[in-house]
Amino acid sequence: MTKVISHEPDASRYTLTVDGQVLALADYRINGNSISFNHTYTQPSHRGQGLAAEVVDYAMNDVELNSTRRVVPMCWYVAQWFDDHPERSGLLTR
C-alpha cells in the first residue's frame, strides 16, 4: 500500500491517494493574501480513519512553510481542525 499526500496547485487542492486512488482531499481558493479552504472530502468507505486530518495537516504545514498567506477556514472540517489544534491559530485570518 502506497500512501501519498500532495499539493495539486493547478486543481487548487491537496490530495491523499492510496495506490493511485484519491481517498481524501481539501479544496481551496486563493484570495490575495489569504487562502480559503472551502471543502474537504473523504471517500465514504474510508471515513473515520483520519485521512482528512492528514490532508489538512499537510496543507497547513505547506501553507506555513511555503507562503505568507493566512488561512480562512470556510469548510466546517477545517474549522474543527483548528479548534482541535489551537497551537496553529497563528495561521488564521478573518
C-alpha positions as CSV (number, residue, x, y, z in Angstrom):
1,M,0.0,0.0,0.0
2,T,1.5,3.3,-1.1
3,K,0.0,6.5,0.5
4,V,0.9,9.8,-1.0
5,I,-0.2,13.3,0.2
6,S,0.4,16.0,-2.4
7,H,-0.4,19.6,-3.4
8,E,-2.1,20.0,-6.8
9,P,-1.9,23.7,-7.4
10,D,-3.4,23.5,-10.9
11,A,-6.5,21.9,-9.3
12,S,-6.4,24.1,-6.2
13,R,-6.4,21.2,-3.9
14,Y,-4.4,18.9,-1.6
15,T,-5.0,15.1,-2.0
16,L,-4.3,11.9,-0.2
17,T,-4.0,8.9,-2.5
18,V,-3.5,5.2,-1.8
19,D,-2.2,3.1,-4.6
20,G,-3.2,5.9,-7.0
21,Q,-6.8,6.3,-5.8
22,V,-7.8,9.7,-4.3
23,L,-9.3,8.9,-0.9
24,A,-9.4,12.3,0.7
25,L,-8.9,15.9,-0.4
26,A,-9.1,19.6,0.7
27,D,-10.0,22.2,-1.9
28,Y,-9.0,25.9,-1.6
29,R,-9.2,29.2,-3.3
30,I,-6.5,31.9,-3.1
31,N,-7.9,35.4,-2.3
32,G,-5.0,37.9,-2.2
33,N,-3.0,37.3,1.0
34,S,-5.4,34.6,2.2
35,I,-6.2,31.0,1.3
36,S,-9.8,29.8,1.9
37,F,-10.2,26.1,2.5
38,N,-13.8,25.6,1.3
39,H,-14.3,21.9,1.0
40,T,-12.9,18.6,2.3
41,Y,-13.9,15.2,1.3
42,T,-13.2,11.6,2.2
43,Q,-14.4,8.6,0.2
44,P,-17.3,7.2,2.3
45,S,-15.8,3.7,2.6
46,H,-12.6,5.3,4.1
47,R,-14.2,7.7,6.6
48,G,-13.3,7.5,10.3
49,Q,-9.6,6.7,9.5
50,G,-8.2,10.2,10.0
51,L,-7.4,10.7,6.3
52,A,-8.9,14.1,6.1
53,A,-6.9,15.2,9.2
54,E,-3.8,14.0,7.4
55,V,-4.6,16.1,4.3
56,V,-5.4,19.2,6.3
57,D,-2.3,18.9,8.5
58,Y,-0.2,18.5,5.4
59,A,-1.9,21.5,3.8
60,M,-1.4,23.8,6.8
61,N,2.2,22.8,7.0
62,D,2.6,23.6,3.3
63,V,0.9,27.0,3.6
64,E,3.0,27.9,6.6
65,L,6.3,26.8,5.1
66,N,5.9,27.9,1.5
67,S,3.8,31.1,1.6
68,T,2.9,34.2,3.7
69,R,-0.8,33.6,3.3
70,R,-3.2,33.2,6.1
71,V,-6.0,30.7,6.3
72,V,-9.7,31.3,6.1
73,P,-11.5,28.0,7.2
74,M,-14.7,28.1,5.2
75,C,-15.2,24.4,5.5
76,W,-16.6,23.1,8.8
77,Y,-13.9,20.3,8.9
78,V,-11.0,22.7,8.6
79,A,-12.6,25.0,11.2
80,Q,-12.9,22.0,13.5
81,W,-9.3,21.0,12.8
82,F,-8.2,24.5,14.0
83,D,-10.3,24.1,17.1
84,D,-8.5,20.8,17.8
85,H,-5.1,22.4,17.1
86,P,-5.1,25.8,18.8
87,E,-1.3,26.0,18.6
88,R,-1.8,26.5,14.8
89,S,-4.1,29.5,15.2
90,G,-1.3,31.9,14.1
91,L,-2.2,30.8,10.5
92,L,-5.8,32.1,10.7
93,T,-7.2,35.3,9.4
94,R,-10.8,36.6,9.1
